[in-house]
Amino acid sequence: MRLDQIPIVSQLRTSTAGRNLDNRLSDRLPTIVNGALFAVTLYLTLSISWNPPVWIRLADPYDYLHQSQMPLWHKQFFFPHKAPPTGHQPIAFFPRPFTVPLIYKLAGSDPDVIVSIQKYIHCLSVWFFVSSLLPLVATNFVRYFLILSSYLLMSWWNILRWSIFLLSESLSMSLLLCWIASFLVLNRWRSIFALALHALITVFLAFTRDTWPYILLAFYTILLLFSLVSARDLIRFATALFVLSIIIFAISTKSADIGERRTVPLINTIILRIIPSDEYTRWFALRGLPLSDRLVAEFCDTAWLENRSRINPQAVAKIYQIYADPSYLDLLKWCHGKGAIMYTWFLLTHPRFAFLLQESPAQLRRILVYDDGFAPKPRGYSKLAQHVFPLFSPASLLVVLIASVALYAKVARKILLYPVALGLVFCFNVFISYNADALEVERHLFITGVMIQVLSIMSLSLVVDGIWTQRAG
C-alpha cells in the first residue's frame, strides 16, 4: 500500500491543500477588492458634474491652456517667457512648469477632456498607492482598513474638488500619491525598471509646481544620508535619485527665471508680510526696494483677513491690479532681478520671519484651512467623506510617527521610517510655500491637511500590522 493510500495521510493532505487554497484566496482578496473599488470609484467620480465650470473666473487656467497650445517640440513650451496681452491671449500670460500644460495638450486643450483625464488619474493614483502598500501589510484586517480608508479619503471633497478645476492641484496631488507608491515599489524590487518608473514620476511631479524641486531635494538628501548610515543596500539608488533631484532643481530654477515666475509671489509676500513692519520695510528700502513709501500708503492699513482666517477677496483684487499697472513697472523689475536675491538673504538672516514665529494665530490657521471657497458644496458620492475627514490631527499624526520610530528601533524594518521622512519634508514644505507666496497659502498648502491624513493612514497601518505580526510570532 502506498503512503497516500493510508486514510489518515490522505485526509491530512486534502486538509492541507484546502487550507493552502483558502490562504491563497485570502491573500488575493484584498487585491481584488482594490481593483473593484478602483472601478466603482472611477465610475462615481466621472459621474460628478462639473457644470457650471468653476474655473472660468480664475486667471491661472488660461495660462495653462495657452501654454498647452504651444508646439511641443519648441523650447518655448518647456521654458516659456512671460508675455503681455495680445489678440489671441486677451490677458497677460504668466508661464507655468510644463507637466500640467503637457497633460492638457494630450487632452487637446479641451476642458471637458481635461477634467475627465484628471478624474481618471486621480482614481488611478489611489489604486497605485494602495497596491504598493498591500504587499507590506501581512494582517488582513489592516489591509482592509488601508483600502477602505484610502478610497474614502480620496473621495473627500477637499481633494476630489480639484479634479473639476483647470489648475495644477489635482494633478499635483495625484502624482504625489504615485510618487510615494513608486518609491515603495523601488524599495521592494530594487530593479532598474522600478528606478526608471520612480524617476519618471519624480520628473513629472517636480514640474507641476515650483515648490516641488525643493521638497524632492530635501527628501533625497534625507534618503542619501540614511543609506550611508543604516541602509548601504540603498546607496546606489539613493545616489542616483539625489543627483536627479539636483538636476531637476537646476532646470526648475532656470525655467522660473526665464518665465519670471518669482515676481508675482514676491510682490504678494512684500505687501502682506513686509510692508506691515516698519523694520522690514526699512531693511528692503535700504537695499533698493522701489516705491516702498507708496506701498506703505496704499496697503499698510488694508484689512487682509476675513473672519475665517481667509484673505479678503477685495484686498486680493487690489493686489492683482499691481501686476498690470505700468506705474509699478520698477517694482516688478526689481522683484524679478535683485529683489529675489535680497529676499533669499532676508530669509537667511531673519529666522523668526522664515520660521513663521511672528505670524498671528489667524494667519497660521490658513495652513490647515479645508474650506477655502474655491469650489461649490460637495457633489455626488463625496458627501459621505465629509462626515469622516479630517479624521487625524497634526498631534495624532505625531503620535503615530513616534510609534513608527519606536517600532523601527525594535524590529529594524526600514519602511517604518518612510512616513517619518515624508512628514519631515512636508513640514519643510509649509515653510517653503508660506515664505514663497503669502497670498496663496490656503490653495498652495491645502496639501498639508491632506498629507496629515495620508501619512496617518499609512503609518498607522504599518505600525498596527507590525505589532500584530510580532504578537503572532
C-alpha positions as a LaTeX table, in Angstrom:
\begin{tabular}{lrrr}
\hline
Residue & $x$ (\AA) & $y$ (\AA) & $z$ (\AA) \\
\hline
Met1 & 0.00 & 0.00 & 0.00 \\
Arg2 & 1.32 & 3.43 & $-0.99$ \\
Leu3 & 1.66 & 6.12 & 1.64 \\
Asp4 & $-1.04$ & 8.31 & 0.10 \\
Gln5 & $-3.49$ & 5.39 & 0.23 \\
Ile6 & $-3.42$ & 5.34 & 4.02 \\
Pro7 & $-6.71$ & 7.10 & 5.07 \\
Ile8 & $-5.22$ & 9.39 & 7.70 \\
Val9 & $-2.45$ & 10.58 & 5.34 \\
Ser10 & $-4.92$ & 11.15 & 2.51 \\
Gln11 & $-7.20$ & 13.19 & 4.78 \\
Leu12 & $-4.23$ & 15.22 & 6.04 \\
Arg13 & $-3.11$ & 16.07 & 2.51 \\
Thr14 & $-6.63$ & 17.04 & 1.48 \\
Ser15 & $-6.97$ & 19.24 & 4.56 \\
Thr16 & $-3.59$ & 20.88 & 3.96 \\
Ala17 & $-4.40$ & 21.54 & 0.28 \\
Gly18 & $-7.70$ & 23.11 & 1.32 \\
Arg19 & $-6.02$ & 25.38 & 3.83 \\
Asn20 & $-3.42$ & 26.44 & 1.24 \\
Leu21 & $-6.19$ & 27.27 & $-1.22$ \\
Asp22 & $-8.03$ & 29.28 & 1.45 \\
Asn23 & $-4.81$ & 31.13 & 2.31 \\
Arg24 & $-4.16$ & 31.98 & $-1.33$ \\
Leu25 & $-7.71$ & 33.29 & $-1.74$ \\
Ser26 & $-7.39$ & 35.26 & 1.50 \\
Asp27 & $-4.14$ & 36.83 & 0.30 \\
Arg28 & $-5.50$ & 37.72 & $-3.13$ \\
Leu29 & $-8.88$ & 39.03 & $-2.00$ \\
Pro30 & $-7.58$ & 42.48 & $-0.88$ \\
Thr31 & $-6.04$ & 42.96 & $-4.33$ \\
Ile32 & $-9.37$ & 42.05 & $-5.92$ \\
Val33 & $-11.19$ & 44.45 & $-3.60$ \\
Asn34 & $-8.70$ & 47.19 & $-4.52$ \\
Gly35 & $-9.38$ & 46.65 & $-8.23$ \\
Ala36 & $-13.14$ & 46.58 & $-7.72$ \\
Leu37 & $-13.10$ & 49.79 & $-5.67$ \\
Phe38 & $-10.98$ & 51.45 & $-8.37$ \\
Ala39 & $-13.63$ & 50.62 & $-10.99$ \\
Val40 & $-16.54$ & 51.74 & $-8.79$ \\
Thr41 & $-14.74$ & 54.93 & $-7.70$ \\
Leu42 & $-13.82$ & 55.79 & $-11.28$ \\
Tyr43 & $-17.45$ & 55.43 & $-12.37$ \\
Leu44 & $-18.72$ & 57.56 & $-9.47$ \\
Thr45 & $-16.00$ & 60.20 & $-9.97$ \\
Leu46 & $-16.67$ & 60.52 & $-13.69$ \\
Ser47 & $-20.36$ & 60.91 & $-12.85$ \\
Ile48 & $-19.75$ & 64.04 & $-10.78$ \\
Ser49 & $-20.94$ & 67.08 & $-12.69$ \\
Trp50 & $-18.54$ & 69.96 & $-13.19$ \\
Asn51 & $-21.10$ & 72.36 & $-14.63$ \\
Pro52 & $-21.23$ & 75.26 & $-14.34$ \\
Pro53 & $-17.44$ & 75.41 & $-14.79$ \\
Val54 & $-15.99$ & 76.88 & $-11.63$ \\
Trp55 & $-12.61$ & 77.74 & $-13.13$ \\
Ile56 & $-13.69$ & 80.36 & $-15.64$ \\
Arg57 & $-13.47$ & 83.19 & $-13.09$ \\
Leu58 & $-9.79$ & 82.42 & $-12.41$ \\
Ala59 & $-6.76$ & 83.62 & $-14.38$ \\
Asp60 & $-4.44$ & 80.62 & $-13.94$ \\
Pro61 & $-6.39$ & 78.15 & $-16.15$ \\
Tyr62 & $-5.99$ & 80.41 & $-19.17$ \\
Asp63 & $-2.21$ & 80.39 & $-18.68$ \\
Tyr64 & $-2.20$ & 76.56 & $-18.64$ \\
Leu65 & $-4.45$ & 76.40 & $-21.72$ \\
His66 & $-2.37$ & 78.97 & $-23.59$ \\
Gln67 & 0.87 & 77.12 & $-22.85$ \\
Ser68 & $-0.70$ & 73.78 & $-23.82$ \\
Gln69 & $-1.33$ & 75.15 & $-27.31$ \\
Met70 & 2.36 & 75.86 & $-27.90$ \\
Pro71 & 4.30 & 73.40 & $-30.12$ \\
Leu72 & 5.63 & 70.54 & $-28.02$ \\
Trp73 & 8.93 & 70.42 & $-29.88$ \\
His74 & 9.55 & 74.13 & $-29.29$ \\
Lys75 & 11.76 & 75.32 & $-26.43$ \\
Gln76 & 9.09 & 77.87 & $-25.50$ \\
Phe77 & 6.81 & 75.05 & $-24.29$ \\
Phe78 & 9.28 & 73.99 & $-21.58$ \\
Phe79 & 10.94 & 77.38 & $-20.96$ \\
Pro80 & 8.22 & 79.93 & $-21.79$ \\
His81 & 8.61 & 83.67 & $-21.41$ \\
Lys82 & 6.10 & 85.98 & $-19.79$ \\
Ala83 & 4.03 & 87.79 & $-22.43$ \\
Pro84 & 1.75 & 90.87 & $-22.42$ \\
Pro85 & $-1.89$ & 90.65 & $-23.57$ \\
Thr86 & $-2.46$ & 90.04 & $-27.30$ \\
Gly87 & $-5.45$ & 89.46 & $-29.55$ \\
His88 & $-5.03$ & 85.71 & $-29.12$ \\
Gln89 & $-4.36$ & 85.99 & $-25.36$ \\
Pro90 & $-6.51$ & 88.87 & $-24.03$ \\
Ile91 & $-4.83$ & 88.77 & $-20.60$ \\
Ala92 & $-1.13$ & 88.67 & $-19.75$ \\
Phe93 & 0.48 & 85.21 & $-19.96$ \\
Phe94 & 2.29 & 84.01 & $-16.86$ \\
Pro95 & 4.35 & 80.87 & $-17.62$ \\
Arg96 & 3.99 & 77.60 & $-15.71$ \\
Pro97 & 6.08 & 74.43 & $-15.27$ \\
Phe98 & 5.48 & 72.01 & $-18.14$ \\
Thr99 & 3.69 & 68.97 & $-16.62$ \\
Val100 & 0.17 & 70.41 & $-16.41$ \\
Pro101 & 0.29 & 72.06 & $-19.88$ \\
Leu102 & 1.66 & 68.77 & $-21.28$ \\
Ile103 & $-1.30$ & 66.77 & $-19.99$ \\
Tyr104 & $-3.67$ & 69.48 & $-21.19$ \\
Lys105 & $-2.05$ & 69.22 & $-24.63$ \\
Leu106 & $-2.64$ & 65.45 & $-24.63$ \\
Ala107 & $-6.30$ & 66.29 & $-23.95$ \\
Gly108 & $-6.38$ & 68.58 & $-26.98$ \\
Ser109 & $-6.69$ & 71.64 & $-24.69$ \\
Asp110 & $-10.38$ & 70.73 & $-24.34$ \\
Pro111 & $-11.68$ & 71.50 & $-20.80$ \\
Asp112 & $-14.21$ & 68.61 & $-20.94$ \\
Val113 & $-11.48$ & 66.09 & $-21.77$ \\
Ile114 & $-9.04$ & 67.65 & $-19.28$ \\
Val115 & $-11.49$ & 67.25 & $-16.39$ \\
Ser116 & $-12.14$ & 63.61 & $-17.35$ \\
Ile117 & $-8.40$ & 62.86 & $-17.53$ \\
Gln118 & $-7.82$ & 64.49 & $-14.15$ \\
Lys119 & $-10.56$ & 62.35 & $-12.63$ \\
Tyr120 & $-9.09$ & 59.18 & $-14.16$ \\
Ile121 & $-5.55$ & 59.98 & $-12.96$ \\
His122 & $-6.97$ & 60.77 & $-9.51$ \\
Cys123 & $-8.57$ & 57.31 & $-9.22$ \\
Leu124 & $-5.57$ & 55.55 & $-10.75$ \\
Ser125 & $-3.25$ & 57.16 & $-8.20$ \\
Val126 & $-5.34$ & 55.81 & $-5.32$ \\
Trp127 & $-5.23$ & 52.30 & $-6.80$ \\
Phe128 & $-1.45$ & 52.53 & $-7.27$ \\
Phe129 & $-0.94$ & 53.88 & $-3.75$ \\
Val130 & $-2.96$ & 51.04 & $-2.18$ \\
Ser131 & $-1.36$ & 48.42 & $-4.45$ \\
Ser132 & 2.13 & 49.48 & $-3.36$ \\
Leu133 & 1.26 & 49.23 & 0.35 \\
Leu134 & $-0.66$ & 45.93 & 0.36 \\
Pro135 & 2.47 & 43.71 & $-0.01$ \\
Leu136 & 3.96 & 45.43 & 3.06 \\
Val137 & 1.00 & 44.51 & 5.27 \\
Ala138 & 0.52 & 40.91 & 6.40 \\
Thr139 & $-2.62$ & 41.27 & 8.53 \\
Asn140 & $-5.91$ & 41.10 & 6.64 \\
Phe141 & $-7.94$ & 43.45 & 8.85 \\
Val142 & $-5.19$ & 46.08 & 8.46 \\
Arg143 & $-5.24$ & 45.56 & 4.69 \\
Tyr144 & $-8.96$ & 46.27 & 4.54 \\
Phe145 & $-8.56$ & 49.30 & 6.80 \\
Leu146 & $-5.88$ & 50.59 & 4.43 \\
Ile147 & $-8.00$ & 50.00 & 1.33 \\
Leu148 & $-11.26$ & 51.45 & 2.62 \\
Ser149 & $-9.71$ & 54.45 & 4.40 \\
Ser150 & $-7.60$ & 55.37 & 1.35 \\
Tyr151 & $-10.52$ & 55.34 & $-1.08$ \\
Leu152 & $-12.75$ & 57.15 & 1.40 \\
Leu153 & $-10.06$ & 59.80 & 1.92 \\
Met154 & $-9.62$ & 60.38 & $-1.80$ \\
Ser155 & $-13.37$ & 60.92 & $-2.13$ \\
Trp156 & $-13.12$ & 63.79 & 0.37 \\
Trp157 & $-14.25$ & 66.98 & $-1.37$ \\
Asn158 & $-11.16$ & 68.83 & $-0.12$ \\
Ile159 & $-9.20$ & 66.60 & $-2.56$ \\
Leu160 & $-11.71$ & 65.50 & $-5.19$ \\
Arg161 & $-12.98$ & 69.02 & $-5.94$ \\
Trp162 & $-9.70$ & 69.97 & $-7.62$ \\
Ser163 & $-10.39$ & 67.48 & $-10.42$ \\
Ile164 & $-13.10$ & 69.81 & $-11.80$ \\
Phe165 & $-10.69$ & 72.80 & $-11.89$ \\
Leu166 & $-8.20$ & 73.61 & $-14.62$ \\
Leu167 & $-5.43$ & 74.12 & $-12.09$ \\
Ser168 & $-2.35$ & 72.18 & $-11.02$ \\
Glu169 & $-3.72$ & 70.95 & $-7.67$ \\
Ser170 & $-5.43$ & 67.77 & $-8.89$ \\
Leu171 & $-2.53$ & 66.51 & $-10.99$ \\
Ser172 & $-0.05$ & 67.54 & $-8.30$ \\
Met173 & $-1.91$ & 65.52 & $-5.63$ \\
Ser174 & $-2.33$ & 62.50 & $-7.91$ \\
Leu175 & 1.31 & 62.48 & $-8.96$ \\
Leu176 & 2.34 & 62.82 & $-5.32$ \\
Leu177 & 0.49 & 59.60 & $-4.47$ \\
Cys178 & 2.09 & 57.92 & $-7.49$ \\
Trp179 & 5.50 & 59.17 & $-6.38$ \\
Ile180 & 5.02 & 57.73 & $-2.88$ \\
Ala181 & 3.81 & 54.44 & $-4.37$ \\
Ser182 & 6.63 & 54.17 & $-6.92$ \\
Phe183 & 9.21 & 54.63 & $-4.18$ \\
Leu184 & 7.63 & 51.73 & $-2.28$ \\
Val185 & 7.84 & 49.65 & $-5.46$ \\
Leu186 & 11.50 & 50.63 & $-5.85$ \\
Asn187 & 12.25 & 49.76 & $-2.23$ \\
Arg188 & 10.61 & 46.35 & $-2.71$ \\
Trp189 & 12.03 & 45.30 & $-6.09$ \\
Arg190 & 15.33 & 47.23 & $-6.32$ \\
Ser191 & 15.36 & 46.91 & $-10.13$ \\
Ile192 & 16.35 & 49.24 & $-12.95$ \\
Phe193 & 12.75 & 49.25 & $-14.19$ \\
Ala194 & 11.46 & 50.30 & $-10.76$ \\
Leu195 & 14.13 & 53.03 & $-10.60$ \\
Ala196 & 13.19 & 54.28 & $-14.08$ \\
Leu197 & 9.48 & 54.34 & $-13.19$ \\
His198 & 10.14 & 56.26 & $-9.97$ \\
Ala199 & 12.49 & 58.70 & $-11.75$ \\
Leu200 & 9.91 & 59.37 & $-14.49$ \\
Ile201 & 7.15 & 60.07 & $-11.96$ \\
Thr202 & 9.59 & 62.25 & $-10.00$ \\
Val203 & 10.24 & 64.42 & $-13.07$ \\
Phe204 & 6.54 & 64.87 & $-13.81$ \\
Leu205 & 5.78 & 65.67 & $-10.17$ \\
Ala206 & 8.64 & 68.17 & $-9.94$ \\
Phe207 & 7.28 & 70.23 & $-12.83$ \\
Thr208 & 3.71 & 70.57 & $-11.61$ \\
Arg209 & 4.61 & 73.30 & $-9.10$ \\
Asp210 & 7.75 & 75.35 & $-8.49$ \\
Thr211 & 7.99 & 74.25 & $-4.84$ \\
Trp212 & 8.30 & 70.52 & $-5.60$ \\
Pro213 & 12.01 & 70.61 & $-6.58$ \\
Tyr214 & 12.82 & 71.91 & $-3.06$ \\
Ile215 & 10.81 & 69.11 & $-1.46$ \\
Leu216 & 12.33 & 66.41 & $-3.65$ \\
Leu217 & 15.85 & 67.64 & $-2.97$ \\
Ala218 & 15.14 & 67.58 & 0.78 \\
Phe219 & 13.71 & 64.06 & 0.65 \\
Tyr220 & 16.54 & 62.57 & $-1.40$ \\
Thr221 & 19.10 & 64.27 & 0.84 \\
Ile222 & 17.50 & 62.51 & 3.82 \\
Leu223 & 17.42 & 59.23 & 1.85 \\
Leu224 & 21.10 & 59.51 & 0.91 \\
Leu225 & 22.18 & 60.26 & 4.48 \\
Phe226 & 20.08 & 57.37 & 5.79 \\
Ser227 & 21.51 & 54.97 & 3.22 \\
Leu228 & 25.06 & 55.99 & 4.19 \\
Val229 & 24.34 & 55.37 & 7.87 \\
Ser230 & 21.88 & 52.48 & 8.05 \\
Ala231 & 20.94 & 51.16 & 4.60 \\
Arg232 & 24.00 & 50.50 & 2.47 \\
Asp233 & 21.90 & 48.35 & 0.13 \\
Leu234 & 20.03 & 51.51 & $-0.95$ \\
Ile235 & 23.06 & 53.69 & $-1.58$ \\
Arg236 & 23.22 & 53.24 & $-5.38$ \\
Phe237 & 19.57 & 54.17 & $-5.86$ \\
Ala238 & 19.77 & 56.96 & $-3.27$ \\
Thr239 & 22.79 & 58.50 & $-5.00$ \\
Ala240 & 21.16 & 58.32 & $-8.44$ \\
Leu241 & 17.97 & 59.97 & $-7.17$ \\
Phe242 & 19.90 & 62.63 & $-5.24$ \\
Val243 & 21.76 & 63.56 & $-8.44$ \\
Leu244 & 18.44 & 63.59 & $-10.33$ \\
Ser245 & 16.94 & 65.96 & $-7.75$ \\
Ile246 & 19.88 & 68.36 & $-8.15$ \\
Ile247 & 19.43 & 68.34 & $-11.95$ \\
Ile248 & 15.69 & 68.94 & $-11.56$ \\
Phe249 & 16.32 & 71.78 & $-9.12$ \\
Ala250 & 18.77 & 73.47 & $-11.52$ \\
Ile251 & 16.42 & 73.17 & $-14.52$ \\
Ser252 & 13.43 & 74.36 & $-12.48$ \\
Thr253 & 15.37 & 77.39 & $-11.23$ \\
Lys254 & 16.39 & 78.28 & $-14.78$ \\
Ser255 & 12.84 & 77.83 & $-16.07$ \\
Ala256 & 11.40 & 80.00 & $-13.27$ \\
Asp257 & 13.98 & 82.68 & $-14.02$ \\
Ile258 & 13.18 & 82.73 & $-17.75$ \\
Gly259 & 9.44 & 82.85 & $-17.08$ \\
Glu260 & 9.76 & 85.44 & $-14.26$ \\
Arg261 & 7.70 & 83.13 & $-12.05$ \\
Arg262 & 9.10 & 84.50 & $-8.79$ \\
Thr263 & 7.98 & 88.07 & $-9.44$ \\
Val264 & 4.28 & 87.85 & $-8.56$ \\
Pro265 & 4.74 & 85.67 & $-5.42$ \\
Leu266 & 7.42 & 88.04 & $-4.13$ \\
Ile267 & 5.17 & 91.07 & $-4.64$ \\
Asn268 & 2.42 & 89.27 & $-2.71$ \\
Thr269 & 4.77 & 88.49 & 0.17 \\
Ile270 & 6.19 & 92.01 & 0.33 \\
Ile271 & 2.72 & 93.51 & 0.55 \\
Leu272 & 1.32 & 91.04 & 3.09 \\
Arg273 & 4.34 & 90.39 & 5.33 \\
Ile274 & 6.99 & 93.07 & 4.76 \\
Ile275 & 5.08 & 96.33 & 4.39 \\
Pro276 & 3.17 & 95.97 & 7.72 \\
Ser277 & 6.52 & 96.05 & 9.58 \\
Asp278 & 8.45 & 99.34 & 9.67 \\
Glu279 & 11.67 & 97.44 & 10.44 \\
Tyr280 & 11.33 & 95.06 & 7.49 \\
Thr281 & 10.26 & 97.87 & 5.15 \\
Arg282 & 13.38 & 99.88 & 6.03 \\
Trp283 & 15.57 & 96.79 & 5.53 \\
Phe284 & 14.30 & 96.33 & 1.98 \\
Ala285 & 14.20 & 100.08 & 1.19 \\
Leu286 & 17.91 & 100.34 & 2.06 \\
Arg287 & 18.54 & 97.51 & $-0.42$ \\
Gly288 & 16.72 & 99.12 & $-3.31$ \\
Leu289 & 13.02 & 98.26 & $-2.92$ \\
Pro290 & 11.24 & 100.72 & $-5.27$ \\
Leu291 & 8.06 & 102.57 & $-4.30$ \\
Ser292 & 8.25 & 101.45 & $-0.67$ \\
Asp293 & 6.52 & 104.63 & 0.59 \\
Arg294 & 3.73 & 104.20 & $-1.93$ \\
Leu295 & 3.23 & 100.55 & $-0.95$ \\
Val296 & 3.01 & 101.54 & 2.72 \\
Ala297 & 0.48 & 104.28 & 1.95 \\
Glu298 & $-1.73$ & 102.02 & $-0.20$ \\
Phe299 & $-1.56$ & 98.69 & 1.60 \\
Cys300 & $-0.44$ & 99.07 & 5.20 \\
Asp301 & $-3.94$ & 99.61 & 6.60 \\
Thr302 & $-5.68$ & 97.01 & 4.42 \\
Ala303 & $-7.88$ & 94.52 & 6.30 \\
Trp304 & $-6.40$ & 91.29 & 4.95 \\
Leu305 & $-8.16$ & 88.58 & 6.91 \\
Glu306 & $-11.83$ & 87.66 & 6.94 \\
Asn307 & $-13.40$ & 86.05 & 9.99 \\
Arg308 & $-12.46$ & 82.54 & 8.82 \\
Ser309 & $-8.71$ & 83.06 & 8.53 \\
Arg310 & $-9.02$ & 83.65 & 4.81 \\
Ile311 & $-7.63$ & 86.51 & 2.74 \\
Asn312 & $-10.24$ & 89.16 & 1.92 \\
Pro313 & $-11.17$ & 88.90 & $-1.82$ \\
Gln314 & $-11.38$ & 92.68 & $-2.16$ \\
Ala315 & $-7.84$ & 93.00 & $-0.82$ \\
Val316 & $-6.70$ & 90.31 & $-3.26$ \\
Ala317 & $-8.23$ & 92.20 & $-6.18$ \\
Lys318 & $-6.33$ & 95.31 & $-5.06$ \\
Ile319 & $-3.02$ & 93.39 & $-5.24$ \\
Tyr320 & $-3.86$ & 91.89 & $-8.65$ \\
Gln321 & $-4.08$ & 95.39 & $-10.14$ \\
Ile322 & $-0.37$ & 95.89 & $-9.45$ \\
Tyr323 & 0.69 & 93.12 & $-11.86$ \\
Ala324 & $-0.52$ & 95.04 & $-14.94$ \\
Asp325 & $-0.09$ & 98.63 & $-13.66$ \\
Pro326 & 2.69 & 100.42 & $-15.65$ \\
Ser327 & 3.34 & 102.73 & $-12.70$ \\
Tyr328 & 4.60 & 99.67 & $-10.75$ \\
Leu329 & 6.96 & 98.53 & $-13.51$ \\
Asp330 & 10.08 & 99.37 & $-11.47$ \\
Leu331 & 8.80 & 97.19 & $-8.62$ \\
Leu332 & 8.17 & 94.25 & $-10.97$ \\
Lys333 & 11.65 & 94.55 & $-12.49$ \\
Trp334 & 13.29 & 94.74 & $-9.07$ \\
Cys335 & 11.39 & 91.67 & $-7.81$ \\
His336 & 12.45 & 89.68 & $-10.87$ \\
Gly337 & 16.10 & 90.64 & $-10.52$ \\
Lys338 & 17.78 & 91.91 & $-7.39$ \\
Gly339 & 14.66 & 91.51 & $-5.23$ \\
Ala340 & 14.68 & 87.70 & $-5.41$ \\
Ile341 & 18.29 & 87.61 & $-4.19$ \\
Met342 & 17.58 & 90.13 & $-1.42$ \\
Tyr343 & 14.56 & 88.18 & $-0.24$ \\
Thr344 & 16.58 & 84.96 & $-0.04$ \\
Trp345 & 19.23 & 86.77 & 2.03 \\
Phe346 & 16.48 & 88.25 & 4.20 \\
Leu347 & 15.13 & 84.76 & 4.99 \\
Leu348 & 18.60 & 83.54 & 5.94 \\
Thr349 & 19.22 & 86.50 & 8.25 \\
His350 & 15.75 & 86.67 & 9.82 \\
Pro351 & 14.96 & 83.17 & 11.14 \\
Arg352 & 11.94 & 84.31 & 13.15 \\
Phe353 & 10.36 & 85.53 & 9.92 \\
Ala354 & 11.43 & 82.42 & 7.96 \\
Phe355 & 10.05 & 80.01 & 10.59 \\
Leu356 & 6.75 & 81.93 & 10.86 \\
Leu357 & 7.29 & 82.74 & 14.53 \\
Gln358 & 5.91 & 86.25 & 14.09 \\
Glu359 & 2.72 & 85.26 & 12.24 \\
Ser360 & $-0.57$ & 85.69 & 14.07 \\
Pro361 & $-2.67$ & 82.62 & 15.00 \\
Ala362 & $-5.24$ & 83.68 & 12.39 \\
Gln363 & $-2.58$ & 83.73 & 9.69 \\
Leu364 & $-1.17$ & 80.36 & 10.74 \\
Arg365 & $-4.62$ & 78.77 & 10.67 \\
Arg366 & $-4.61$ & 79.34 & 6.93 \\
Ile367 & $-2.10$ & 76.47 & 6.63 \\
Leu368 & $-4.80$ & 73.97 & 7.61 \\
Val369 & $-7.89$ & 75.61 & 6.09 \\
Tyr370 & $-10.08$ & 72.97 & 4.41 \\
Asp371 & $-12.89$ & 75.13 & 3.00 \\
Asp372 & $-11.16$ & 77.95 & 1.14 \\
Gly373 & $-14.10$ & 78.95 & $-1.03$ \\
Phe374 & $-12.61$ & 77.60 & $-4.26$ \\
Ala375 & $-15.41$ & 75.17 & $-5.09$ \\
Pro376 & $-19.14$ & 74.74 & $-4.52$ \\
Lys377 & $-20.57$ & 72.35 & $-1.95$ \\
Pro378 & $-19.65$ & 68.64 & $-2.09$ \\
Arg379 & $-21.10$ & 66.73 & $-5.00$ \\
Gly380 & $-22.00$ & 63.11 & $-5.64$ \\
Tyr381 & $-20.56$ & 60.35 & $-3.50$ \\
Ser382 & $-18.01$ & 62.72 & $-1.93$ \\
Lys383 & $-20.69$ & 63.86 & 0.55 \\
Leu384 & $-20.07$ & 60.71 & 2.61 \\
Ala385 & $-16.44$ & 61.55 & 3.34 \\
Gln386 & $-17.39$ & 65.00 & 4.63 \\
His387 & $-18.67$ & 63.31 & 7.80 \\
Val388 & $-15.36$ & 61.48 & 8.33 \\
Phe389 & $-12.50$ & 63.79 & 7.38 \\
Pro390 & $-10.42$ & 65.42 & 8.64 \\
Leu391 & $-10.08$ & 62.34 & 10.85 \\
Phe392 & $-6.49$ & 62.82 & 12.06 \\
Ser393 & $-4.99$ & 65.94 & 13.62 \\
Pro394 & $-1.34$ & 67.03 & 13.50 \\
Ala395 & $-0.99$ & 65.83 & 17.11 \\
Ser396 & $-2.35$ & 62.36 & 16.33 \\
Leu397 & $-0.03$ & 62.08 & 13.34 \\
Leu398 & 2.92 & 62.98 & 15.56 \\
Val399 & 1.95 & 60.19 & 17.99 \\
Val400 & 1.76 & 57.63 & 15.19 \\
Leu401 & 5.11 & 58.73 & 13.72 \\
Ile402 & 6.76 & 58.43 & 17.15 \\
Ala403 & 5.28 & 54.93 & 17.38 \\
Ser404 & 6.80 & 54.18 & 13.95 \\
Val405 & 10.25 & 55.22 & 15.17 \\
Ala406 & 9.83 & 53.18 & 18.38 \\
Leu407 & 8.79 & 50.07 & 16.44 \\
Tyr408 & 11.69 & 50.57 & 14.00 \\
Ala409 & 14.10 & 50.61 & 16.96 \\
Lys410 & 12.70 & 47.24 & 17.97 \\
Val411 & 12.32 & 45.41 & 14.64 \\
Ala412 & 14.66 & 47.45 & 12.34 \\
Arg413 & 12.14 & 47.44 & 9.49 \\
Lys414 & 13.27 & 50.38 & 7.37 \\
Ile415 & 9.93 & 51.06 & 5.70 \\
Leu416 & 8.58 & 52.26 & 9.07 \\
Leu417 & 10.73 & 55.37 & 8.69 \\
Tyr418 & 9.32 & 56.26 & 5.27 \\
Pro419 & 6.25 & 58.13 & 6.66 \\
Val420 & 8.57 & 59.86 & 9.14 \\
Ala421 & 10.80 & 61.16 & 6.32 \\
Leu422 & 7.73 & 62.30 & 4.38 \\
Gly423 & 6.43 & 64.05 & 7.48 \\
Leu424 & 9.70 & 65.97 & 7.82 \\
Val425 & 9.78 & 67.12 & 4.21 \\
Phe426 & 6.14 & 68.25 & 4.32 \\
Cys427 & 6.89 & 70.31 & 7.42 \\
Phe428 & 9.64 & 71.84 & 5.31 \\
Asn429 & 7.08 & 72.39 & 2.54 \\
Val430 & 4.98 & 74.53 & 4.90 \\
Phe431 & 7.85 & 76.98 & 5.40 \\
Ile432 & 8.86 & 76.93 & 1.71 \\
Ser433 & 5.34 & 77.56 & 0.38 \\
Tyr434 & 4.32 & 80.09 & 3.02 \\
Asn435 & 7.50 & 82.13 & 2.55 \\
Ala436 & 7.27 & 81.83 & $-1.23$ \\
Asp437 & 3.80 & 83.36 & $-1.55$ \\
Ala438 & 1.93 & 84.74 & 1.47 \\
Leu439 & $-1.21$ & 85.42 & $-0.58$ \\
Glu440 & $-1.97$ & 81.88 & $-1.83$ \\
Val441 & $-1.33$ & 79.98 & 1.41 \\
Glu442 & $-4.75$ & 78.26 & 1.51 \\
Arg443 & $-4.52$ & 76.90 & $-2.04$ \\
His444 & $-0.82$ & 76.12 & $-2.11$ \\
Leu445 & $-0.87$ & 74.41 & 1.27 \\
Phe446 & $-4.16$ & 72.51 & 1.02 \\
Ile447 & $-1.88$ & 69.50 & 0.60 \\
Thr448 & $-0.69$ & 69.84 & 4.22 \\
Gly449 & $-4.05$ & 68.78 & 5.63 \\
Val450 & $-4.31$ & 66.02 & 3.04 \\
Met451 & $-0.86$ & 64.63 & 3.88 \\
Ile452 & $-1.71$ & 64.57 & 7.58 \\
Gln453 & $-4.49$ & 62.12 & 6.69 \\
Val454 & $-2.41$ & 60.14 & 4.15 \\
Leu455 & 0.60 & 59.73 & 6.43 \\
Ser456 & $-1.62$ & 58.85 & 9.39 \\
Ile457 & $-3.34$ & 56.07 & 7.44 \\
Met458 & $-0.04$ & 54.84 & 6.03 \\
Ser459 & 1.97 & 54.84 & 9.24 \\
Leu460 & $-0.92$ & 53.54 & 11.37 \\
Ser461 & $-1.32$ & 50.58 & 9.00 \\
Leu462 & 2.39 & 49.74 & 9.15 \\
Val463 & 2.60 & 50.12 & 12.93 \\
Val464 & $-0.51$ & 48.10 & 13.78 \\
Asp465 & 0.48 & 45.40 & 11.29 \\
Gly466 & 3.99 & 45.28 & 12.74 \\
Ile467 & 2.75 & 44.95 & 16.31 \\
Trp468 & 0.11 & 42.36 & 15.39 \\
Thr469 & 2.60 & 40.29 & 13.37 \\
Gln470 & 5.07 & 40.33 & 16.25 \\
Arg471 & 2.43 & 39.11 & 18.70 \\
Ala472 & 1.51 & 36.32 & 16.29 \\
Gly473 & 5.11 & 35.16 & 16.41 \\
\hline
\end{tabular}
